[in-house]
């Protein structure tokens, strides 16, 4: 079983539906406020329609087809290694010497435990 990972650049129904939530809420709120301004139905009685719209978009987003889905991870789920020469980073700044990887030999170092 493959794990579904959402991809913004994917053309499948499931990925595209995730981006429709904001637009659906804005359009629904606009229609509900328009109906209230024309005294058709008060907003206090029509706001459950907003909940129905949110639920239907969530239902579409979770049950939509993944045909043509493009997996966002590269190389079969592994991360790409950093380019050669960029790791480890060379010490470039300051006037003091770079920190050593071993334990400190300074007796006045506050991090050294006696």
Secondary structure by P-SEA (a helix, b strand, c coil): cbbbbbbcccccaaaaaaaaaaaaaaaaaaaaaaaaaaccccccccaaaaaaaaaaaaaaaaaccccccccccccccccccccccccccccccccccccccccccccccccccc
